[in-house]
Amino acid sequence: MPTLVPSVENRLIYFVLCDYGPELGQAWAETDPEKADRETILSWLTHGEFTNPVTVMEVDLPAGRCRDVTREFMAAVEERAAA
């Protein structure tokens, strides 16, 4: 029987909070856990795949912690856009 839990427990995963406007409000963008790695999220942010991103959170499952990486990701997006 297949597992219900994706096998992402040994790496960092990322969540993006988007602002969908006054009627819908803010919500975490749905992302396949297998594609929620740093490079994919940075690429999607660079190419405008998220609607008004507000916050990017990094989750370290093995360590049991998370941190706000919004400024770090926005700086990386700006660097990529300038290149």
PLY file of the C-alpha trace (Angstrom):
ply
format ascii 1.0
element vertex 83
property float x
property float y
property float z
element edge 82
property int vertex1
property int vertex2
end_header
0.00 0.00 0.00
1.46 3.43 -0.92
2.35 5.82 1.85
0.21 8.90 2.45
3.23 10.92 3.54
5.58 12.17 0.80
9.26 11.40 1.23
10.52 14.93 1.91
11.62 14.34 5.48
15.34 14.60 4.75
15.42 18.00 3.07
14.25 21.57 3.34
10.86 22.45 1.89
9.39 25.88 1.16
5.95 27.45 1.44
4.81 30.68 -0.23
2.05 32.84 1.26
0.20 34.74 -1.49
-2.20 37.66 -1.33
-5.19 36.94 -3.58
-6.84 40.31 -2.98
-9.48 41.71 -0.64
-12.17 39.17 -1.48
-10.07 36.01 -1.20
-7.38 37.20 1.21
-4.10 35.45 1.87
-3.41 31.73 1.56
-0.46 29.40 1.27
0.05 28.46 -2.38
-0.51 24.80 -3.11
2.75 23.14 -4.13
3.64 19.51 -4.74
5.92 18.60 -1.80
8.35 16.95 -4.22
8.72 20.30 -6.04
8.87 22.54 -2.97
12.67 22.76 -3.02
14.66 25.99 -2.97
15.60 26.11 -6.65
12.08 25.38 -7.92
10.48 27.99 -5.67
13.11 30.59 -6.65
12.52 29.81 -10.32
8.74 30.10 -9.93
9.09 33.41 -8.05
11.41 34.73 -10.77
8.93 33.78 -13.49
5.85 35.15 -11.70
4.22 31.80 -10.98
2.83 33.01 -7.63
0.10 35.64 -7.19
1.42 38.54 -5.08
3.83 36.54 -2.89
3.98 37.94 0.64
6.09 35.50 2.66
8.37 32.54 1.96
8.91 30.04 4.77
11.63 27.39 4.92
10.80 24.23 6.86
13.57 21.97 8.10
11.69 18.79 8.98
14.63 16.82 10.45
15.50 19.72 12.78
11.87 20.49 13.57
12.09 24.21 12.79
11.10 26.80 10.24
12.25 30.30 9.37
11.14 33.25 7.29
13.36 33.46 4.18
11.36 36.14 2.36
14.15 38.76 2.25
16.71 36.16 1.20
14.49 34.89 -1.62
13.54 38.38 -2.83
17.24 39.33 -3.02
17.92 36.16 -5.07
14.97 36.94 -7.38
16.26 40.50 -7.91
19.73 39.15 -8.72
18.30 36.72 -11.26
16.14 39.41 -12.84
19.14 41.72 -13.20
21.27 39.00 -14.83
0 1
1 2
2 3
3 4
4 5
5 6
6 7
7 8
8 9
9 10
10 11
11 12
12 13
13 14
14 15
15 16
16 17
17 18
18 19
19 20
20 21
21 22
22 23
23 24
24 25
25 26
26 27
27 28
28 29
29 30
30 31
31 32
32 33
33 34
34 35
35 36
36 37
37 38
38 39
39 40
40 41
41 42
42 43
43 44
44 45
45 46
46 47
47 48
48 49
49 50
50 51
51 52
52 53
53 54
54 55
55 56
56 57
57 58
58 59
59 60
60 61
61 62
62 63
63 64
64 65
65 66
66 67
67 68
68 69
69 70
70 71
71 72
72 73
73 74
74 75
75 76
76 77
77 78
78 79
79 80
80 81
81 82
